[in-house]
Amino acid sequence: MMKEKRKEVRTKILLIGENPDIQLFTALQKEGYEAIACESPQKASVLVYAFQPHLIIVHLRHPSRNDLATLQECRAIADGIPIMVATSVPGHETVMRALEEGATSFLSLPVEGAKIKKVVDDLVASQG
């Protein structure tokens, strides 16, 4: 009798940002996540359906109205998928605005791979 090999399901992450952070993208891949990136929520809307990510990470370069509008657009296409905001912009106000606009979680950049793994795994596990 042959035993079936169970295919390991890798957590899928969609990284959205005008210029997605290459270090973050590389760290996600090194930690074993299946990650893809795109520049805009408009392009992401197709990828959400096709790729079916477990998590969406929105990279905000500046806590501007445009970035917050991007976050709102991502929330509209997420269909229940958790959204994490990643930014190198310091300050409590940035975190609060992102959470008010629909982010599920927040990640300060730069960050090491082990911290990314813990934050991502905890967030995905909490979603069931």
Rosetta constraint file for C-alpha pairs under 8 A:
AtomPair CA 10 CA 32 HARMONIC 7.09 0.50
AtomPair CA 10 CA 33 HARMONIC 5.83 0.50
AtomPair CA 10 CA 34 HARMONIC 6.14 0.50
AtomPair CA 11 CA 33 HARMONIC 5.31 0.50
AtomPair CA 11 CA 34 HARMONIC 6.08 0.50
AtomPair CA 11 CA 53 HARMONIC 7.47 0.50
AtomPair CA 11 CA 54 HARMONIC 6.14 0.50
AtomPair CA 12 CA 33 HARMONIC 6.02 0.50
AtomPair CA 12 CA 34 HARMONIC 4.72 0.50
AtomPair CA 12 CA 35 HARMONIC 5.81 0.50
AtomPair CA 12 CA 51 HARMONIC 7.75 0.50
AtomPair CA 12 CA 52 HARMONIC 7.38 0.50
AtomPair CA 12 CA 53 HARMONIC 4.61 0.50
AtomPair CA 12 CA 54 HARMONIC 5.29 0.50
AtomPair CA 12 CA 55 HARMONIC 6.67 0.50
AtomPair CA 13 CA 33 HARMONIC 6.89 0.50
AtomPair CA 13 CA 34 HARMONIC 6.17 0.50
AtomPair CA 13 CA 35 HARMONIC 4.73 0.50
AtomPair CA 13 CA 36 HARMONIC 6.55 0.50
AtomPair CA 13 CA 53 HARMONIC 5.21 0.50
AtomPair CA 13 CA 54 HARMONIC 6.06 0.50
AtomPair CA 13 CA 55 HARMONIC 4.99 0.50
AtomPair CA 13 CA 56 HARMONIC 5.71 0.50
AtomPair CA 13 CA 57 HARMONIC 7.12 0.50
AtomPair CA 14 CA 35 HARMONIC 5.87 0.50
AtomPair CA 14 CA 36 HARMONIC 5.23 0.50
AtomPair CA 14 CA 37 HARMONIC 5.76 0.50
AtomPair CA 14 CA 38 HARMONIC 7.76 0.50
AtomPair CA 14 CA 44 HARMONIC 7.93 0.50
AtomPair CA 14 CA 48 HARMONIC 7.79 0.50
AtomPair CA 14 CA 53 HARMONIC 6.04 0.50
AtomPair CA 14 CA 55 HARMONIC 6.47 0.50
AtomPair CA 14 CA 56 HARMONIC 4.79 0.50
AtomPair CA 14 CA 57 HARMONIC 6.16 0.50
AtomPair CA 15 CA 20 HARMONIC 6.90 0.50
AtomPair CA 15 CA 25 HARMONIC 7.46 0.50
AtomPair CA 15 CA 35 HARMONIC 7.12 0.50
AtomPair CA 15 CA 36 HARMONIC 6.14 0.50
AtomPair CA 15 CA 37 HARMONIC 4.54 0.50
AtomPair CA 15 CA 38 HARMONIC 6.48 0.50
AtomPair CA 15 CA 56 HARMONIC 5.96 0.50
AtomPair CA 15 CA 57 HARMONIC 4.77 0.50
AtomPair CA 15 CA 58 HARMONIC 5.96 0.50
AtomPair CA 15 CA 59 HARMONIC 7.15 0.50
AtomPair CA 16 CA 20 HARMONIC 6.42 0.50
AtomPair CA 16 CA 37 HARMONIC 5.77 0.50
AtomPair CA 16 CA 38 HARMONIC 5.18 0.50
AtomPair CA 16 CA 39 HARMONIC 5.66 0.50
AtomPair CA 16 CA 40 HARMONIC 6.11 0.50
AtomPair CA 16 CA 41 HARMONIC 7.00 0.50
AtomPair CA 16 CA 44 HARMONIC 7.16 0.50
AtomPair CA 16 CA 56 HARMONIC 7.35 0.50
AtomPair CA 16 CA 57 HARMONIC 6.15 0.50
AtomPair CA 16 CA 58 HARMONIC 4.82 0.50
AtomPair CA 16 CA 59 HARMONIC 6.07 0.50
AtomPair CA 17 CA 21 HARMONIC 7.92 0.50
AtomPair CA 17 CA 37 HARMONIC 7.79 0.50
AtomPair CA 17 CA 38 HARMONIC 6.53 0.50
AtomPair CA 17 CA 39 HARMONIC 4.81 0.50
AtomPair CA 17 CA 40 HARMONIC 6.08 0.50
AtomPair CA 17 CA 58 HARMONIC 5.94 0.50
AtomPair CA 17 CA 59 HARMONIC 4.95 0.50
AtomPair CA 17 CA 60 HARMONIC 6.72 0.50
AtomPair CA 18 CA 38 HARMONIC 7.74 0.50
AtomPair CA 18 CA 39 HARMONIC 4.47 0.50
AtomPair CA 18 CA 40 HARMONIC 6.32 0.50
AtomPair CA 18 CA 59 HARMONIC 7.94 0.50
AtomPair CA 19 CA 39 HARMONIC 6.46 0.50
AtomPair CA 20 CA 25 HARMONIC 7.51 0.50
AtomPair CA 20 CA 37 HARMONIC 6.90 0.50
AtomPair CA 20 CA 38 HARMONIC 7.44 0.50
AtomPair CA 20 CA 39 HARMONIC 7.03 0.50
AtomPair CA 20 CA 59 HARMONIC 6.27 0.50
AtomPair CA 21 CA 25 HARMONIC 6.23 0.50
AtomPair CA 21 CA 59 HARMONIC 7.14 0.50
AtomPair CA 22 CA 26 HARMONIC 5.99 0.50
AtomPair CA 23 CA 27 HARMONIC 5.99 0.50
AtomPair CA 24 CA 28 HARMONIC 6.15 0.50
AtomPair CA 24 CA 110 HARMONIC 7.77 0.50
AtomPair CA 24 CA 111 HARMONIC 7.77 0.50
AtomPair CA 25 CA 29 HARMONIC 6.45 0.50
AtomPair CA 25 CA 35 HARMONIC 7.00 0.50
AtomPair CA 25 CA 36 HARMONIC 7.91 0.50
AtomPair CA 25 CA 37 HARMONIC 7.72 0.50
AtomPair CA 26 CA 30 HARMONIC 6.13 0.50
AtomPair CA 27 CA 31 HARMONIC 6.15 0.50
AtomPair CA 27 CA 112 HARMONIC 7.56 0.50
AtomPair CA 27 CA 113 HARMONIC 5.44 0.50
AtomPair CA 27 CA 116 HARMONIC 7.81 0.50
AtomPair CA 28 CA 32 HARMONIC 6.66 0.50
AtomPair CA 28 CA 33 HARMONIC 5.54 0.50
AtomPair CA 28 CA 34 HARMONIC 7.69 0.50
AtomPair CA 28 CA 35 HARMONIC 6.67 0.50
AtomPair CA 28 CA 113 HARMONIC 7.17 0.50
AtomPair CA 28 CA 116 HARMONIC 7.35 0.50
AtomPair CA 28 CA 117 HARMONIC 7.79 0.50
AtomPair CA 29 CA 33 HARMONIC 5.08 0.50
AtomPair CA 29 CA 34 HARMONIC 6.28 0.50
AtomPair CA 29 CA 35 HARMONIC 6.24 0.50
AtomPair CA 30 CA 113 HARMONIC 7.64 0.50
AtomPair CA 31 CA 113 HARMONIC 6.46 0.50
AtomPair CA 31 CA 114 HARMONIC 7.79 0.50
AtomPair CA 31 CA 117 HARMONIC 6.53 0.50
AtomPair CA 38 CA 43 HARMONIC 6.55 0.50
AtomPair CA 38 CA 44 HARMONIC 6.42 0.50
AtomPair CA 39 CA 43 HARMONIC 7.05 0.50
AtomPair CA 39 CA 44 HARMONIC 7.89 0.50
AtomPair CA 40 CA 44 HARMONIC 6.15 0.50
AtomPair CA 40 CA 70 HARMONIC 7.58 0.50
AtomPair CA 41 CA 45 HARMONIC 6.04 0.50
AtomPair CA 41 CA 70 HARMONIC 6.60 0.50
AtomPair CA 41 CA 73 HARMONIC 6.10 0.50
AtomPair CA 41 CA 74 HARMONIC 5.61 0.50
AtomPair CA 41 CA 77 HARMONIC 7.85 0.50
AtomPair CA 42 CA 46 HARMONIC 7.59 0.50
AtomPair CA 43 CA 47 HARMONIC 6.82 0.50
AtomPair CA 44 CA 48 HARMONIC 5.95 0.50
AtomPair CA 44 CA 74 HARMONIC 7.90 0.50
AtomPair CA 45 CA 49 HARMONIC 6.89 0.50
AtomPair CA 45 CA 77 HARMONIC 5.90 0.50
AtomPair CA 46 CA 50 HARMONIC 6.35 0.50
AtomPair CA 47 CA 51 HARMONIC 5.28 0.50
AtomPair CA 47 CA 52 HARMONIC 7.28 0.50
AtomPair CA 48 CA 52 HARMONIC 5.14 0.50
AtomPair CA 48 CA 53 HARMONIC 6.35 0.50
AtomPair CA 48 CA 77 HARMONIC 7.50 0.50
AtomPair CA 48 CA 78 HARMONIC 7.19 0.50
AtomPair CA 53 CA 81 HARMONIC 7.51 0.50
AtomPair CA 54 CA 81 HARMONIC 6.29 0.50
AtomPair CA 54 CA 82 HARMONIC 7.41 0.50
AtomPair CA 54 CA 124 HARMONIC 6.79 0.50
AtomPair CA 55 CA 81 HARMONIC 5.85 0.50
AtomPair CA 55 CA 82 HARMONIC 5.35 0.50
AtomPair CA 55 CA 83 HARMONIC 6.11 0.50
AtomPair CA 55 CA 84 HARMONIC 7.46 0.50
AtomPair CA 55 CA 124 HARMONIC 7.00 0.50
AtomPair CA 56 CA 78 HARMONIC 7.69 0.50
AtomPair CA 56 CA 81 HARMONIC 6.91 0.50
AtomPair CA 56 CA 82 HARMONIC 6.30 0.50
AtomPair CA 56 CA 83 HARMONIC 4.79 0.50
AtomPair CA 56 CA 84 HARMONIC 6.22 0.50
AtomPair CA 57 CA 83 HARMONIC 5.69 0.50
AtomPair CA 57 CA 84 HARMONIC 4.68 0.50
AtomPair CA 57 CA 85 HARMONIC 5.67 0.50
AtomPair CA 57 CA 86 HARMONIC 6.64 0.50
AtomPair CA 58 CA 71 HARMONIC 6.87 0.50
AtomPair CA 58 CA 74 HARMONIC 7.92 0.50
AtomPair CA 58 CA 83 HARMONIC 7.04 0.50
AtomPair CA 58 CA 84 HARMONIC 6.21 0.50
AtomPair CA 58 CA 85 HARMONIC 4.89 0.50
AtomPair CA 58 CA 86 HARMONIC 6.08 0.50
AtomPair CA 59 CA 85 HARMONIC 5.95 0.50
AtomPair CA 59 CA 86 HARMONIC 4.79 0.50
AtomPair CA 59 CA 87 HARMONIC 5.86 0.50
AtomPair CA 60 CA 67 HARMONIC 5.96 0.50
AtomPair CA 60 CA 85 HARMONIC 6.85 0.50
AtomPair CA 60 CA 86 HARMONIC 6.19 0.50
AtomPair CA 60 CA 87 HARMONIC 5.22 0.50
AtomPair CA 61 CA 67 HARMONIC 7.55 0.50
AtomPair CA 61 CA 87 HARMONIC 6.07 0.50
AtomPair CA 61 CA 88 HARMONIC 7.13 0.50
AtomPair CA 61 CA 89 HARMONIC 7.09 0.50
AtomPair CA 62 CA 67 HARMONIC 6.63 0.50
AtomPair CA 62 CA 87 HARMONIC 7.80 0.50
AtomPair CA 62 CA 89 HARMONIC 6.60 0.50
AtomPair CA 63 CA 67 HARMONIC 6.01 0.50
AtomPair CA 63 CA 68 HARMONIC 6.71 0.50
AtomPair CA 63 CA 89 HARMONIC 7.52 0.50
AtomPair CA 63 CA 94 HARMONIC 6.08 0.50
AtomPair CA 64 CA 68 HARMONIC 6.22 0.50
AtomPair CA 65 CA 69 HARMONIC 5.96 0.50
AtomPair CA 66 CA 70 HARMONIC 6.20 0.50
AtomPair CA 67 CA 71 HARMONIC 6.33 0.50
AtomPair CA 68 CA 72 HARMONIC 6.28 0.50
AtomPair CA 68 CA 98 HARMONIC 7.08 0.50
AtomPair CA 68 CA 101 HARMONIC 6.97 0.50
AtomPair CA 69 CA 73 HARMONIC 6.18 0.50
AtomPair CA 70 CA 74 HARMONIC 6.17 0.50
AtomPair CA 71 CA 75 HARMONIC 6.20 0.50
AtomPair CA 71 CA 98 HARMONIC 7.64 0.50
AtomPair CA 71 CA 101 HARMONIC 6.83 0.50
AtomPair CA 71 CA 102 HARMONIC 7.33 0.50
AtomPair CA 71 CA 103 HARMONIC 7.48 0.50
AtomPair CA 72 CA 76 HARMONIC 6.33 0.50
AtomPair CA 72 CA 101 HARMONIC 6.23 0.50
AtomPair CA 72 CA 102 HARMONIC 6.91 0.50
AtomPair CA 73 CA 77 HARMONIC 6.60 0.50
AtomPair CA 74 CA 78 HARMONIC 5.91 0.50
AtomPair CA 74 CA 83 HARMONIC 7.96 0.50
AtomPair CA 75 CA 79 HARMONIC 7.48 0.50
AtomPair CA 75 CA 83 HARMONIC 7.30 0.50
AtomPair CA 75 CA 102 HARMONIC 6.35 0.50
AtomPair CA 75 CA 103 HARMONIC 7.71 0.50
AtomPair CA 78 CA 82 HARMONIC 7.36 0.50
AtomPair CA 78 CA 83 HARMONIC 7.66 0.50
AtomPair CA 82 CA 103 HARMONIC 7.45 0.50
AtomPair CA 82 CA 104 HARMONIC 5.68 0.50
AtomPair CA 82 CA 105 HARMONIC 7.94 0.50
AtomPair CA 82 CA 123 HARMONIC 7.82 0.50
AtomPair CA 82 CA 124 HARMONIC 7.75 0.50
AtomPair CA 82 CA 127 HARMONIC 7.60 0.50
AtomPair CA 83 CA 102 HARMONIC 7.64 0.50
AtomPair CA 83 CA 103 HARMONIC 5.13 0.50
AtomPair CA 83 CA 104 HARMONIC 5.21 0.50
AtomPair CA 83 CA 105 HARMONIC 6.63 0.50
AtomPair CA 84 CA 103 HARMONIC 5.66 0.50
AtomPair CA 84 CA 104 HARMONIC 5.68 0.50
AtomPair CA 84 CA 105 HARMONIC 4.60 0.50
AtomPair CA 84 CA 106 HARMONIC 5.31 0.50
AtomPair CA 84 CA 107 HARMONIC 6.97 0.50
AtomPair CA 85 CA 98 HARMONIC 6.97 0.50
AtomPair CA 85 CA 103 HARMONIC 6.27 0.50
AtomPair CA 85 CA 104 HARMONIC 7.97 0.50
AtomPair CA 85 CA 105 HARMONIC 6.38 0.50
AtomPair CA 85 CA 106 HARMONIC 4.81 0.50
AtomPair CA 85 CA 107 HARMONIC 6.05 0.50
AtomPair CA 86 CA 106 HARMONIC 6.00 0.50
AtomPair CA 86 CA 107 HARMONIC 4.63 0.50
AtomPair CA 86 CA 108 HARMONIC 5.81 0.50
AtomPair CA 86 CA 109 HARMONIC 6.47 0.50
AtomPair CA 87 CA 107 HARMONIC 6.64 0.50
AtomPair CA 87 CA 108 HARMONIC 5.40 0.50
AtomPair CA 87 CA 109 HARMONIC 5.43 0.50
AtomPair CA 88 CA 108 HARMONIC 5.65 0.50
AtomPair CA 88 CA 109 HARMONIC 4.50 0.50
AtomPair CA 88 CA 110 HARMONIC 6.52 0.50
AtomPair CA 89 CA 94 HARMONIC 7.29 0.50
AtomPair CA 89 CA 108 HARMONIC 7.75 0.50
AtomPair CA 90 CA 94 HARMONIC 7.29 0.50
AtomPair CA 90 CA 108 HARMONIC 7.85 0.50
AtomPair CA 91 CA 95 HARMONIC 7.05 0.50
AtomPair CA 92 CA 96 HARMONIC 6.29 0.50
AtomPair CA 93 CA 97 HARMONIC 6.10 0.50
AtomPair CA 94 CA 98 HARMONIC 6.17 0.50
AtomPair CA 95 CA 99 HARMONIC 6.22 0.50
AtomPair CA 95 CA 106 HARMONIC 6.72 0.50
AtomPair CA 96 CA 100 HARMONIC 6.06 0.50
AtomPair CA 97 CA 101 HARMONIC 6.18 0.50
AtomPair CA 98 CA 102 HARMONIC 6.59 0.50
AtomPair CA 98 CA 103 HARMONIC 5.62 0.50
AtomPair CA 98 CA 106 HARMONIC 7.91 0.50
AtomPair CA 99 CA 103 HARMONIC 4.60 0.50
AtomPair CA 99 CA 104 HARMONIC 6.52 0.50
AtomPair CA 99 CA 105 HARMONIC 7.15 0.50
AtomPair CA 99 CA 106 HARMONIC 7.86 0.50
AtomPair CA 105 CA 123 HARMONIC 7.68 0.50
AtomPair CA 111 CA 115 HARMONIC 6.63 0.50
AtomPair CA 111 CA 116 HARMONIC 6.78 0.50
AtomPair CA 112 CA 116 HARMONIC 6.42 0.50
AtomPair CA 113 CA 117 HARMONIC 6.13 0.50
AtomPair CA 114 CA 118 HARMONIC 6.35 0.50
AtomPair CA 115 CA 119 HARMONIC 6.15 0.50
AtomPair CA 116 CA 120 HARMONIC 5.90 0.50
AtomPair CA 117 CA 121 HARMONIC 5.80 0.50
AtomPair CA 118 CA 122 HARMONIC 5.92 0.50
AtomPair CA 119 CA 123 HARMONIC 6.12 0.50
AtomPair CA 120 CA 124 HARMONIC 6.08 0.50
AtomPair CA 121 CA 125 HARMONIC 5.95 0.50
AtomPair CA 122 CA 126 HARMONIC 6.09 0.50
AtomPair CA 123 CA 127 HARMONIC 6.56 0.50
AtomPair CA 124 CA 128 HARMONIC 7.09 0.50
